[in-house]
Amino acid sequence: MANVDNPSEPLLTLAEYLELSLDEGGVVILTRTNEKSFAVYIGDAMSALSEMRARGKIAAATALGIVEQTNPGWNQIVVGGQTYRFMRTFTQLEETPATVFTPT
C-alpha cells in the first residue's frame, strides 16, 4: 500500500478517474493516442472502443507516471485521506494496447 501525504500529479489524476469510474460504473482504461498523450475511457474493457465513454486525454508523462507508481495486479493507495483499491491489468482494444484500472 502506498500512503501518499503529498501525492504526485499521476496519482492525483488516477484518483480522479477512479472516482469517476465508481460514479459511472465502469473501469478506467488508458490507451496511447500518440507520442505525447493517452486517451482515457470509462467503460467495459470487453466492449468496443466506440461503446466506451471518452473522458479526455492526459499527457504521456502523467500516464506513464501512473503506470510507474502502480503495480500489475492488486493495488491500494491513499490519496488525500481517501483509500483507493483497484486491480491493474492489460488488454487490447481494437489492436491498441491498453492499461485497465478496475476499482474494487
C-alpha positions as CSV (number, residue, x, y, z in Angstrom):
1,M,0.0,0.0,0.0
2,A,1.2,3.5,-0.8
3,N,0.2,6.1,1.7
4,V,0.7,9.4,-0.1
5,D,0.8,12.6,2.0
6,N,1.9,14.7,-1.0
7,P,0.5,12.7,-3.9
8,S,2.1,13.2,-7.3
9,E,0.2,14.5,-10.2
10,P,-0.1,11.0,-11.7
11,L,-1.7,9.6,-8.5
12,L,-4.0,12.6,-8.2
13,T,-5.1,12.1,-11.8
14,L,-5.6,8.4,-11.3
15,A,-7.7,9.0,-8.1
16,E,-9.9,11.5,-10.1
17,Y,-10.6,8.9,-12.8
18,L,-11.2,6.1,-10.2
19,E,-13.8,8.3,-8.5
20,L,-15.4,8.9,-11.9
21,S,-15.4,5.2,-12.8
22,L,-17.1,4.4,-9.4
23,D,-19.7,7.1,-10.1
24,E,-20.4,5.9,-13.7
25,G,-19.9,2.2,-13.2
26,G,-17.0,1.0,-15.3
27,V,-13.3,0.7,-15.4
28,V,-10.6,3.3,-16.2
29,I,-8.8,2.5,-19.5
30,L,-5.7,4.3,-20.7
31,T,-4.6,4.0,-24.4
32,R,-1.8,5.8,-26.1
33,T,-3.0,8.1,-28.8
34,N,0.3,9.5,-29.9
35,E,3.8,10.2,-28.5
36,K,2.5,13.0,-26.2
37,S,-0.8,11.8,-24.9
38,F,-3.1,9.0,-23.8
39,A,-6.8,8.8,-24.1
40,V,-8.9,8.0,-21.0
41,Y,-12.1,5.9,-21.3
42,I,-14.6,4.7,-18.7
43,G,-16.5,1.6,-19.6
44,D,-16.3,-2.2,-20.0
45,A,-12.9,-3.3,-21.2
46,M,-14.6,-6.1,-23.2
47,S,-16.7,-3.6,-25.2
48,A,-15.8,-2.0,-28.5
49,L,-13.9,1.3,-28.2
50,S,-16.9,3.1,-29.7
51,E,-19.1,1.9,-26.9
52,M,-16.9,3.4,-24.2
53,R,-17.2,6.9,-22.7
54,A,-14.2,9.0,-23.7
55,R,-13.2,11.1,-20.7
56,G,-10.4,13.2,-22.2
57,K,-6.7,13.0,-22.7
58,I,-3.8,13.2,-20.4
59,A,-0.1,13.9,-21.0
60,A,2.0,10.8,-21.7
61,A,4.2,11.7,-18.8
62,T,1.2,11.6,-16.5
63,A,0.0,8.3,-17.9
64,L,3.5,6.7,-17.7
65,G,3.8,8.1,-14.1
66,I,0.5,6.3,-13.2
67,V,1.9,3.0,-14.6
68,E,5.3,3.5,-12.8
69,Q,3.6,4.3,-9.4
70,T,1.2,1.3,-9.5
71,N,1.8,-2.4,-9.9
72,P,0.2,-5.1,-12.1
73,G,-2.4,-6.9,-10.0
74,W,-4.0,-5.6,-6.8
75,N,-3.1,-2.1,-5.6
76,Q,-4.1,0.1,-2.7
77,I,-3.2,3.8,-2.5
78,V,-4.3,6.5,-0.1
79,V,-4.6,10.0,-1.7
80,G,-5.9,12.9,0.3
81,G,-7.1,10.6,3.1
82,Q,-9.2,8.5,0.7
83,T,-8.3,4.9,0.1
84,Y,-8.5,3.5,-3.4
85,R,-8.3,-0.2,-4.1
86,F,-8.0,-1.4,-7.7
87,M,-6.6,-4.0,-9.9
88,R,-4.3,-3.0,-12.8
89,T,-4.4,-5.3,-15.8
90,F,-3.6,-5.0,-19.5
91,T,-5.8,-5.7,-22.6
92,Q,-6.0,-4.8,-26.2
93,L,-8.8,-2.6,-27.6
94,E,-9.2,-2.9,-31.3
95,E,-5.5,-3.8,-31.6
96,T,-4.4,-1.0,-29.4
97,P,-2.7,-1.9,-26.1
98,A,-4.5,-0.6,-23.0
99,T,-4.0,-0.4,-19.3
100,V,-7.1,-1.1,-17.2
101,F,-7.7,0.0,-13.7
102,T,-10.6,-1.8,-12.1
103,P,-11.8,-0.3,-8.8
104,T,-12.8,-2.7,-6.1
